[in-house]
Amino acid sequence: MSDQKEKEKDPYYKMSDALDELRYDAVGKTGKTVAGLKLVGKGLYNLTRFTFKEAIPEFNNRAQKEIDKAKSGK
């Protein structure tokens, strides 16, 4: 139950879990390949989510503040 609540709080994948899977749980070439692809996929997901949910909106907010400041200064 607490594990489910923890997943709801953090929208990002834990990269340490994916790395541990690659290091310790994956067996053989196929297992290592799949675990490696999962690691890459989770990393790309985290990067994309951060970019579109946090970085771009923050950039837009700062740009809008600068535009408003420039308009009020004229």
Wavefront OBJ file of the C-alpha trace (Angstrom):
o trace
v 0.000 0.000 0.000
v 2.717 2.483 0.917
v 4.649 1.493 -2.225
v 1.620 2.470 -4.334
v 1.359 5.862 -2.601
v 5.078 6.415 -3.131
v 4.669 5.833 -6.876
v 1.826 8.344 -6.996
v 3.953 11.031 -5.307
v 6.996 10.737 -7.565
v 6.150 10.875 -11.278
v 9.685 9.886 -12.268
v 11.206 6.429 -12.529
v 13.922 5.577 -10.028
v 17.034 5.145 -12.103
v 18.776 3.310 -9.276
v 16.175 0.536 -9.488
v 16.728 0.165 -13.224
v 20.495 0.154 -12.739
v 20.231 -2.469 -10.006
v 18.135 -4.596 -12.348
v 20.845 -4.340 -14.983
v 23.637 -5.119 -12.537
v 22.140 -7.854 -10.398
v 18.883 -9.242 -11.782
v 19.602 -9.569 -15.489
v 21.132 -12.879 -16.542
v 22.604 -13.603 -19.950
v 22.954 -11.449 -23.016
v 19.233 -11.150 -23.637
v 18.468 -10.227 -20.037
v 21.241 -7.641 -19.962
v 20.064 -6.181 -23.265
v 16.472 -5.870 -22.095
v 17.524 -4.375 -18.761
v 19.816 -1.922 -20.568
v 17.028 -0.864 -22.900
v 14.730 -0.388 -19.914
v 17.368 1.816 -18.299
v 17.692 3.937 -21.440
v 13.917 4.138 -21.883
v 13.315 5.185 -18.293
v 16.040 7.802 -18.580
v 14.487 9.214 -21.741
v 11.061 9.217 -20.110
v 12.392 11.114 -17.082
v 14.188 13.618 -19.293
v 11.132 14.184 -21.485
v 8.792 14.512 -18.530
v 11.092 17.020 -16.833
v 11.457 19.018 -20.039
v 7.757 19.293 -20.846
v 6.306 19.444 -17.331
v 8.858 21.623 -15.558
v 11.525 23.232 -17.744
v 9.419 24.598 -20.614
v 6.665 26.041 -18.384
v 9.305 27.707 -16.185
v 11.032 29.105 -19.263
v 7.700 30.459 -20.517
v 6.933 32.063 -17.144
v 10.292 33.812 -17.045
v 9.976 34.948 -20.650
v 6.492 36.329 -19.956
v 7.833 38.252 -16.954
v 10.579 39.745 -19.127
v 8.035 40.695 -21.804
v 5.780 42.312 -19.203
v 8.753 44.163 -17.727
v 9.808 45.422 -21.178
v 6.247 46.578 -21.983
v 5.866 48.431 -18.685
v 9.266 50.091 -19.132
v 8.264 51.793 -22.376
l 1 2 3 4 5 6 7 8 9 10 11 12 13 14 15 16 17 18 19 20 21 22 23 24 25 26 27 28 29 30 31 32 33 34 35 36 37 38 39 40 41 42 43 44 45 46 47 48 49 50 51 52 53 54 55 56 57 58 59 60 61 62 63 64 65 66 67 68 69 70 71 72 73 74
